[in-house]
């Protein structure tokens, strides 16, 4: 949605307040701001503070007349191109008109003013200025779109490079395993080699599934199996997936759930995927022997699930972009262990599909991280939403 355009400013300059009021009454319209000045000096002050689409200058003013003011405006870079209409009660002989046009006038209006003519002339400049504003807004929008396309292209190239790297290693490991199995002396180590190959294949399958999940969600092709489930079951399912990673790193795991059951309407598999991804991240980005926690509390009709760690933390400048696809902290890549930088983007999308929100908080490098997922709760005796 485009932002509303700024109002258009007209400058009215006349040493007689009654004339300014009359001009204001004739010109008033929506989207137009009329800046009034009783002298050339006041007009110059206003021109320093405001961008003006049109200036009505009274010719006959004491100290600085309209011609002198126009010449000063033409000599200033900021006001050089402001259209000027002179308003005069005196005669407009050829000499006066020549001086007026020489000092930058686009037109003369004779007093007494004909209202319809005045409004028509003003409307022309109002519309021209609006068109310039629209062109400038379209130019800025195109520039933003071009920048977004360049960033998307950069992210695509970055993703392909990361994907190629992450696929190359497990594929090489699988080829190496097959080569070992074909050797005569490999029989004694067959089970060990096959176990390594199975783990590598599971890793490959996870990478592919993550990519497919992001694509499905982005294209609106993912379907949720909505059922009544308890938060305790979601947490237990997530722990089944992430417990090995937490224990392998020697972390202490702390969990705190509400005493009373908390009920959710959602896809149990996807909800547990959200928490498991966050728990695995916390385990991976925390040095061995750290603390990973999951704490849930009910706030109104929402449950807030905070997954925290005392690990490497997230720099403040990256936090607003941490849920962008492929976003990773460069200094943390050695801890990603085969990650493509799409996990948090997928988590955010899955949370949104469950009408929830997710937020991140970190005091910076080495200060740990907390991700907080907020999901709507339901009463266990309430009906399931219609499919």
NORLIN-V179699 format. One record per residue. N is the residue number from 1. RES is the residue in three letters. PHI is phi in whole degrees, 0 to 359 (* if undefined). PSI is psi in whole degrees, 0 to 359 (none if undefined). D_FIRST is the distance of its C-alpha to the first C-alpha in whole Angstrom. Layout:
n->N res->RES phi->PHI psi->PSI d_first->D_FIRST
n->N res->RES phi->PHI psi->PSI d_first->D_FIRST
This chain:
n->1 res->UNK phi->* psi->127 d_first->0
n->2 res->UNK phi->286 psi->150 d_first->4
n->3 res->UNK phi->285 psi->149 d_first->7
n->4 res->UNK phi->297 psi->144 d_first->9
n->5 res->UNK phi->284 psi->150 d_first->12
n->6 res->UNK phi->293 psi->152 d_first->15
n->7 res->UNK phi->297 psi->158 d_first->18
n->8 res->UNK phi->268 psi->134 d_first->21
n->9 res->UNK phi->256 psi->130 d_first->24
n->10 res->UNK phi->249 psi->144 d_first->28
n->11 res->UNK phi->254 psi->127 d_first->31
n->12 res->UNK phi->245 psi->124 d_first->34
n->13 res->UNK phi->233 psi->119 d_first->37
n->14 res->UNK phi->201 psi->139 d_first->41
n->15 res->UNK phi->283 psi->351 d_first->43
n->16 res->UNK phi->255 psi->115 d_first->44
n->17 res->UNK phi->306 psi->325 d_first->42
n->18 res->UNK phi->296 psi->322 d_first->42
n->19 res->UNK phi->293 psi->321 d_first->41
n->20 res->UNK phi->297 psi->318 d_first->38
n->21 res->UNK phi->296 psi->321 d_first->37
n->22 res->UNK phi->295 psi->315 d_first->38
n->23 res->UNK phi->298 psi->318 d_first->35
n->24 res->UNK phi->299 psi->317 d_first->33
n->25 res->UNK phi->295 psi->323 d_first->34
n->26 res->UNK phi->285 psi->328 d_first->33
n->27 res->UNK phi->265 psi->344 d_first->30
n->28 res->UNK phi->305 psi->133 d_first->28
n->29 res->UNK phi->198 psi->164 d_first->25
n->30 res->UNK phi->294 psi->137 d_first->21
n->31 res->UNK phi->86 psi->2 d_first->19
n->32 res->UNK phi->245 psi->130 d_first->23
n->33 res->UNK phi->250 psi->126 d_first->24
n->34 res->UNK phi->258 psi->113 d_first->28
n->35 res->UNK phi->266 psi->123 d_first->30
n->36 res->UNK phi->250 psi->138 d_first->34
n->37 res->UNK phi->222 psi->140 d_first->37
n->38 res->UNK phi->266 psi->357 d_first->40
n->39 res->UNK phi->204 psi->168 d_first->42
n->40 res->UNK phi->297 psi->323 d_first->41
n->41 res->UNK phi->297 psi->316 d_first->41
n->42 res->UNK phi->297 psi->321 d_first->38
n->43 res->UNK phi->297 psi->317 d_first->36
n->44 res->UNK phi->296 psi->323 d_first->36
n->45 res->UNK phi->297 psi->317 d_first->35
n->46 res->UNK phi->296 psi->322 d_first->32
n->47 res->UNK phi->292 psi->335 d_first->31
n->48 res->UNK phi->288 psi->333 d_first->32
n->49 res->UNK phi->259 psi->340 d_first->29
n->50 res->UNK phi->229 psi->147 d_first->26
n->51 res->UNK phi->272 psi->129 d_first->25
n->52 res->UNK phi->242 psi->135 d_first->26
n->53 res->UNK phi->272 psi->335 d_first->25
n->54 res->UNK phi->199 psi->144 d_first->29
n->55 res->UNK phi->236 psi->126 d_first->32
n->56 res->UNK phi->261 psi->116 d_first->35
n->57 res->UNK phi->244 psi->127 d_first->38
n->58 res->UNK phi->287 psi->133 d_first->41
n->59 res->UNK phi->288 psi->313 d_first->44
n->60 res->UNK phi->264 psi->93 d_first->47
n->61 res->UNK phi->230 psi->148 d_first->46
n->62 res->UNK phi->289 psi->160 d_first->49
n->63 res->UNK phi->67 psi->296 d_first->49
n->64 res->UNK phi->231 psi->110 d_first->46
n->65 res->UNK phi->279 psi->177 d_first->46
n->66 res->UNK phi->297 psi->323 d_first->42
n->67 res->UNK phi->296 psi->316 d_first->44
n->68 res->UNK phi->296 psi->318 d_first->44
n->69 res->UNK phi->298 psi->318 d_first->41
n->70 res->UNK phi->297 psi->320 d_first->39
n->71 res->UNK phi->296 psi->320 d_first->42
n->72 res->UNK phi->296 psi->320 d_first->40
n->73 res->UNK phi->297 psi->320 d_first->37
n->74 res->UNK phi->291 psi->336 d_first->38
n->75 res->UNK phi->275 psi->357 d_first->39
n->76 res->UNK phi->250 psi->131 d_first->36
n->77 res->UNK phi->302 psi->322 d_first->34
n->78 res->UNK phi->292 psi->325 d_first->31
n->79 res->UNK phi->248 psi->7 d_first->32
n->80 res->UNK phi->301 psi->324 d_first->34
n->81 res->UNK phi->258 psi->14 d_first->31
n->82 res->UNK phi->287 psi->122 d_first->30
n->83 res->UNK phi->297 psi->142 d_first->32
n->84 res->UNK phi->235 psi->132 d_first->35
n->85 res->UNK phi->243 psi->121 d_first->36
n->86 res->UNK phi->276 psi->137 d_first->40
n->87 res->UNK phi->248 psi->122 d_first->41
n->88 res->UNK phi->222 psi->143 d_first->45
n->89 res->UNK phi->260 psi->349 d_first->47
n->90 res->UNK phi->271 psi->186 d_first->50
n->91 res->UNK phi->288 psi->153 d_first->51
n->92 res->UNK phi->239 psi->66 d_first->49
n->93 res->UNK phi->290 psi->174 d_first->52
n->94 res->UNK phi->300 psi->322 d_first->51
n->95 res->UNK phi->294 psi->316 d_first->52
n->96 res->UNK phi->294 psi->319 d_first->49
n->97 res->UNK phi->295 psi->320 d_first->47
n->98 res->UNK phi->299 psi->316 d_first->47
n->99 res->UNK phi->296 psi->320 d_first->47
n->100 res->UNK phi->297 psi->313 d_first->44
n->101 res->UNK phi->292 psi->327 d_first->42
n->102 res->UNK phi->296 psi->327 d_first->44
n->103 res->UNK phi->270 psi->7 d_first->42
n->104 res->UNK phi->112 psi->10 d_first->39
n->105 res->UNK phi->289 psi->147 d_first->38
n->106 res->UNK phi->257 psi->344 d_first->36
n->107 res->UNK phi->192 psi->165 d_first->38
n->108 res->UNK phi->238 psi->143 d_first->41
n->109 res->UNK phi->236 psi->129 d_first->40
n->110 res->UNK phi->268 psi->138 d_first->44
n->111 res->UNK phi->275 psi->145 d_first->45
n->112 res->UNK phi->291 psi->144 d_first->45
n->113 res->UNK phi->282 psi->137 d_first->41
n->114 res->UNK phi->272 psi->112 d_first->40
n->115 res->UNK phi->305 psi->316 d_first->37
n->116 res->UNK phi->296 psi->320 d_first->36
n->117 res->UNK phi->294 psi->315 d_first->36
n->118 res->UNK phi->301 psi->312 d_first->35
n->119 res->UNK phi->295 psi->321 d_first->32
n->120 res->UNK phi->297 psi->313 d_first->31
n->121 res->UNK phi->298 psi->318 d_first->32
n->122 res->UNK phi->296 psi->321 d_first->29
n->123 res->UNK phi->298 psi->324 d_first->27
n->124 res->UNK phi->300 psi->314 d_first->27
n->125 res->UNK phi->285 psi->328 d_first->26
n->126 res->UNK phi->298 psi->312 d_first->23
n->127 res->UNK phi->294 psi->321 d_first->22
n->128 res->UNK phi->298 psi->319 d_first->23
n->129 res->UNK phi->292 psi->319 d_first->21
n->130 res->UNK phi->300 psi->319 d_first->18
n->131 res->UNK phi->297 psi->320 d_first->18
n->132 res->UNK phi->296 psi->321 d_first->19
n->133 res->UNK phi->298 psi->317 d_first->16
n->134 res->UNK phi->296 psi->319 d_first->14
n->135 res->UNK phi->297 psi->317 d_first->16
n->136 res->UNK phi->296 psi->320 d_first->16
n->137 res->UNK phi->295 psi->319 d_first->12
n->138 res->UNK phi->294 psi->322 d_first->12
n->139 res->UNK phi->298 psi->316 d_first->15
n->140 res->UNK phi->295 psi->321 d_first->13
n->141 res->UNK phi->295 psi->319 d_first->11
n->142 res->UNK phi->296 psi->321 d_first->14
n->143 res->UNK phi->296 psi->318 d_first->16
n->144 res->UNK phi->295 psi->318 d_first->13
n->145 res->UNK phi->296 psi->319 d_first->13
n->146 res->UNK phi->296 psi->319 d_first->17
n->147 res->UNK phi->296 psi->320 d_first->18
n->148 res->UNK phi->295 psi->321 d_first->16
n->149 res->UNK phi->294 psi->320 d_first->18
n->150 res->UNK phi->296 psi->320 d_first->21
n->151 res->UNK phi->293 psi->320 d_first->21
n->152 res->UNK phi->297 psi->320 d_first->21
n->153 res->UNK phi->294 psi->320 d_first->24
n->154 res->UNK phi->296 psi->317 d_first->26
n->155 res->UNK phi->296 psi->322 d_first->25
n->156 res->UNK phi->297 psi->313 d_first->26
n->157 res->UNK phi->298 psi->320 d_first->29
n->158 res->UNK phi->296 psi->317 d_first->30
n->159 res->UNK phi->297 psi->316 d_first->30
n->160 res->UNK phi->297 psi->322 d_first->32
n->161 res->UNK phi->294 psi->315 d_first->34
n->162 res->UNK phi->295 psi->317 d_first->34
n->163 res->UNK phi->298 psi->316 d_first->35
n->164 res->UNK phi->299 psi->319 d_first->38
n->165 res->UNK phi->295 psi->314 d_first->39
n->166 res->UNK phi->290 psi->330 d_first->39
n->167 res->UNK phi->280 psi->328 d_first->40
n->168 res->UNK phi->297 psi->316 d_first->43
n->169 res->UNK phi->297 psi->308 d_first->45
n->170 res->UNK phi->294 psi->326 d_first->45
n->171 res->UNK phi->296 psi->318 d_first->46
n->172 res->UNK phi->298 psi->321 d_first->49
n->173 res->UNK phi->294 psi->320 d_first->50
n->174 res->UNK phi->295 psi->315 d_first->50
n->175 res->UNK phi->298 psi->320 d_first->52
n->176 res->UNK phi->296 psi->321 d_first->54
n->177 res->UNK phi->296 psi->316 d_first->55
n->178 res->UNK phi->299 psi->319 d_first->56
n->179 res->UNK phi->297 psi->320 d_first->58
n->180 res->UNK phi->294 psi->319 d_first->60
n->181 res->UNK phi->296 psi->334 d_first->61
n->182 res->UNK phi->279 psi->349 d_first->62
n->183 res->UNK phi->280 psi->145 d_first->65
n->184 res->UNK phi->301 psi->324 d_first->68
n->185 res->UNK phi->272 psi->7 d_first->68
n->186 res->UNK phi->278 psi->352 d_first->65
n->187 res->UNK phi->302 psi->321 d_first->66
n->188 res->UNK phi->292 psi->334 d_first->67
n->189 res->UNK phi->253 psi->15 d_first->63
n->190 res->UNK phi->303 psi->312 d_first->62
n->191 res->UNK phi->297 psi->319 d_first->60
n->192 res->UNK phi->297 psi->315 d_first->59
n->193 res->UNK phi->294 psi->316 d_first->57
n->194 res->UNK phi->296 psi->324 d_first->56
n->195 res->UNK phi->297 psi->317 d_first->54
n->196 res->UNK phi->297 psi->320 d_first->52
n->197 res->UNK phi->293 psi->323 d_first->51
n->198 res->UNK phi->296 psi->318 d_first->50
n->199 res->UNK phi->296 psi->322 d_first->48
n->200 res->UNK phi->294 psi->319 d_first->46
n->201 res->UNK phi->295 psi->322 d_first->45
n->202 res->UNK phi->296 psi->321 d_first->44
n->203 res->UNK phi->298 psi->315 d_first->42
n->204 res->UNK phi->299 psi->316 d_first->41
n->205 res->UNK phi->299 psi->321 d_first->40
n->206 res->UNK phi->295 psi->318 d_first->38
n->207 res->UNK phi->300 psi->312 d_first->36
n->208 res->UNK phi->296 psi->318 d_first->35
n->209 res->UNK phi->294 psi->321 d_first->34
n->210 res->UNK phi->299 psi->315 d_first->32
n->211 res->UNK phi->298 psi->315 d_first->30
n->212 res->UNK phi->296 psi->321 d_first->30
n->213 res->UNK phi->298 psi->314 d_first->29
n->214 res->UNK phi->300 psi->317 d_first->26
n->215 res->UNK phi->296 psi->316 d_first->25
n->216 res->UNK phi->298 psi->314 d_first->26
n->217 res->UNK phi->294 psi->315 d_first->23
n->218 res->UNK phi->299 psi->325 d_first->21
n->219 res->UNK phi->266 psi->5 d_first->22
n->220 res->UNK phi->69 psi->26 d_first->22
n->221 res->UNK phi->258 psi->0 d_first->26
n->222 res->UNK phi->275 psi->138 d_first->27
n->223 res->UNK phi->243 psi->136 d_first->29
n->224 res->UNK phi->262 psi->139 d_first->30
n->225 res->UNK phi->265 psi->94 d_first->33
n->226 res->UNK phi->281 psi->126 d_first->33
n->227 res->UNK phi->212 psi->161 d_first->36
n->228 res->UNK phi->283 psi->123 d_first->37
n->229 res->UNK phi->218 psi->155 d_first->38
n->230 res->UNK phi->266 psi->151 d_first->39
n->231 res->UNK phi->300 psi->323 d_first->38
n->232 res->UNK phi->299 psi->320 d_first->41
n->233 res->UNK phi->292 psi->322 d_first->41
n->234 res->UNK phi->297 psi->314 d_first->38
n->235 res->UNK phi->296 psi->317 d_first->39
n->236 res->UNK phi->299 psi->318 d_first->43
n->237 res->UNK phi->294 psi->320 d_first->41
n->238 res->UNK phi->295 psi->321 d_first->39
n->239 res->UNK phi->292 psi->327 d_first->42
n->240 res->UNK phi->302 psi->325 d_first->44
n->241 res->UNK phi->278 psi->320 d_first->42
n->242 res->UNK phi->261 psi->349 d_first->41
n->243 res->UNK phi->301 psi->319 d_first->45
n->244 res->UNK phi->300 psi->316 d_first->46
n->245 res->UNK phi->296 psi->317 d_first->44
n->246 res->UNK phi->296 psi->315 d_first->45
n->247 res->UNK phi->289 psi->323 d_first->48
n->248 res->UNK phi->299 psi->325 d_first->49
n->249 res->UNK phi->277 psi->357 d_first->47
n->250 res->UNK phi->70 psi->27 d_first->50
n->251 res->UNK phi->280 psi->152 d_first->47
n->252 res->UNK phi->273 psi->130 d_first->48
n->253 res->UNK phi->249 psi->129 d_first->45
n->254 res->UNK phi->239 psi->131 d_first->45
n->255 res->UNK phi->230 psi->140 d_first->43
n->256 res->UNK phi->218 psi->114 d_first->43
n->257 res->UNK phi->244 psi->156 d_first->41
n->258 res->UNK phi->302 psi->149 d_first->42
n->259 res->UNK phi->296 psi->321 d_first->45
n->260 res->UNK phi->272 psi->149 d_first->44
n->261 res->UNK phi->301 psi->142 d_first->42
n->262 res->UNK phi->245 psi->127 d_first->38
n->263 res->UNK phi->250 psi->142 d_first->37
n->264 res->UNK phi->228 psi->149 d_first->34
n->265 res->UNK phi->255 psi->109 d_first->33
n->266 res->UNK phi->188 psi->184 d_first->31
n->267 res->UNK phi->270 psi->112 d_first->33
n->268 res->UNK phi->304 psi->317 d_first->36
n->269 res->UNK phi->297 psi->315 d_first->36
n->270 res->UNK phi->288 psi->323 d_first->32
n->271 res->UNK phi->296 psi->318 d_first->32
n->272 res->UNK phi->291 psi->329 d_first->35
n->273 res->UNK phi->297 psi->320 d_first->34
n->274 res->UNK phi->302 psi->307 d_first->31
n->275 res->UNK phi->290 psi->322 d_first->34
n->276 res->UNK phi->297 psi->318 d_first->36
n->277 res->UNK phi->299 psi->318 d_first->34
n->278 res->UNK phi->291 psi->321 d_first->33
n->279 res->UNK phi->293 psi->319 d_first->37
n->280 res->UNK phi->296 psi->320 d_first->38
n->281 res->UNK phi->299 psi->314 d_first->35
n->282 res->UNK phi->300 psi->319 d_first->37
n->283 res->UNK phi->292 psi->319 d_first->40
n->284 res->UNK phi->291 psi->324 d_first->40
n->285 res->UNK phi->262 psi->20 d_first->38
n->286 res->UNK phi->241 psi->128 d_first->41
n->287 res->UNK phi->303 psi->152 d_first->45
n->288 res->UNK phi->310 psi->140 d_first->47
n->289 res->UNK phi->83 psi->17 d_first->49
n->290 res->UNK phi->274 psi->192 d_first->46
n->291 res->UNK phi->236 psi->127 d_first->44
n->292 res->UNK phi->241 psi->132 d_first->41
n->293 res->UNK phi->229 psi->152 d_first->40
n->294 res->UNK phi->229 psi->117 d_first->39
n->295 res->UNK phi->230 psi->127 d_first->38
n->296 res->UNK phi->240 psi->143 d_first->37
n->297 res->UNK phi->213 psi->148 d_first->36
n->298 res->UNK phi->270 psi->133 d_first->35
n->299 res->UNK phi->230 psi->102 d_first->33
n->300 res->UNK phi->64 psi->234 d_first->32
n->301 res->UNK phi->261 psi->22 d_first->31
n->302 res->UNK phi->236 psi->155 d_first->30
n->303 res->UNK phi->245 psi->129 d_first->32
n->304 res->UNK phi->258 psi->121 d_first->31
n->305 res->UNK phi->249 psi->110 d_first->33
n->306 res->UNK phi->257 psi->123 d_first->34
n->307 res->UNK phi->249 psi->116 d_first->35
n->308 res->UNK phi->235 psi->161 d_first->36
n->309 res->UNK phi->211 psi->168 d_first->39
n->310 res->UNK phi->246 psi->42 d_first->41
n->311 res->UNK phi->267 psi->216 d_first->40
n->312 res->UNK phi->287 psi->343 d_first->38
n->313 res->UNK phi->75 psi->176 d_first->35
n->314 res->UNK phi->230 psi->127 d_first->32
n->315 res->UNK phi->302 psi->147 d_first->31
n->316 res->UNK phi->301 psi->324 d_first->28
n->317 res->UNK phi->289 psi->339 d_first->26
n->318 res->UNK phi->268 psi->339 d_first->26
n->319 res->UNK phi->304 psi->319 d_first->25
n->320 res->UNK phi->296 psi->341 d_first->21
n->321 res->UNK phi->248 psi->7 d_first->22
n->322 res->UNK phi->295 psi->337 d_first->25
n->323 res->UNK phi->267 psi->1 d_first->23
n->324 res->UNK phi->290 psi->148 d_first->21
n->325 res->UNK phi->295 psi->138 d_first->23
n->326 res->UNK phi->72 psi->6 d_first->26
n->327 res->UNK phi->286 psi->127 d_first->26
n->328 res->UNK phi->214 psi->150 d_first->30
n->329 res->UNK phi->282 psi->121 d_first->32
n->330 res->UNK phi->306 psi->319 d_first->34
n->331 res->UNK phi->288 psi->351 d_first->37
n->332 res->UNK phi->257 psi->3 d_first->37
n->333 res->UNK phi->298 psi->329 d_first->37
n->334 res->UNK phi->292 psi->342 d_first->40
n->335 res->UNK phi->266 psi->350 d_first->40
n->336 res->UNK phi->293 psi->329 d_first->37
n->337 res->UNK phi->52 psi->60 d_first->40
n->338 res->UNK phi->90 psi->7 d_first->38
n->339 res->UNK phi->281 psi->149 d_first->35
n->340 res->UNK phi->259 psi->0 d_first->32
n->341 res->UNK phi->78 psi->22 d_first->29
n->342 res->UNK phi->246 psi->354 d_first->28
n->343 res->UNK phi->299 psi->312 d_first->29
n->344 res->UNK phi->289 psi->327 d_first->27
n->345 res->UNK phi->297 psi->318 d_first->24
n->346 res->UNK phi->294 psi->317 d_first->26
n->347 res->UNK phi->302 psi->313 d_first->26
n->348 res->UNK phi->299 psi->319 d_first->23
n->349 res->UNK phi->294 psi->319 d_first->22
n->350 res->UNK phi->292 psi->322 d_first->25
n->351 res->UNK phi->298 psi->316 d_first->25
n->352 res->UNK phi->298 psi->322 d_first->21
n->353 res->UNK phi->297 psi->337 d_first->23
n->354 res->UNK phi->262 psi->20 d_first->25
n->355 res->UNK phi->60 psi->31 d_first->23
n->356 res->UNK phi->247 psi->183 d_first->24
n->357 res->UNK phi->225 psi->160 d_first->23
n->358 res->UNK phi->223 psi->141 d_first->24
n->359 res->UNK phi->224 psi->157 d_first->25
n->360 res->UNK phi->237 psi->146 d_first->27
n->361 res->UNK phi->218 psi->132 d_first->29
n->362 res->UNK phi->205 psi->138 d_first->32
n->363 res->UNK phi->277 psi->4 d_first->34
n->364 res->UNK phi->118 psi->191 d_first->34
n->365 res->UNK phi->303 psi->128 d_first->37
n->366 res->UNK phi->77 psi->5 d_first->40
n->367 res->UNK phi->253 psi->9 d_first->38
n->368 res->UNK phi->77 psi->174 d_first->37
n->369 res->UNK phi->217 psi->146 d_first->34
n->370 res->UNK phi->231 psi->123 d_first->33
n->371 res->UNK phi->257 psi->130 d_first->30
n->372 res->UNK phi->242 psi->118 d_first->29
n->373 res->UNK phi->258 psi->127 d_first->28
n->374 res->UNK phi->248 psi->126 d_first->27
n->375 res->UNK phi->230 psi->146 d_first->28
n->376 res->UNK phi->288 psi->139 d_first->28
n->377 res->UNK phi->258 psi->164 d_first->32
n->378 res->UNK phi->223 psi->162 d_first->34
n->379 res->UNK phi->278 psi->142 d_first->38
n->380 res->UNK phi->296 psi->335 d_first->40
n->381 res->UNK phi->266 psi->5 d_first->41
n->382 res->UNK phi->277 psi->153 d_first->38
n->383 res->UNK phi->288 psi->150 d_first->37
n->384 res->UNK phi->294 psi->147 d_first->35
n->385 res->UNK phi->295 psi->151 d_first->31
n->386 res->UNK phi->294 psi->143 d_first->32
n->387 res->UNK phi->292 psi->none d_first->31
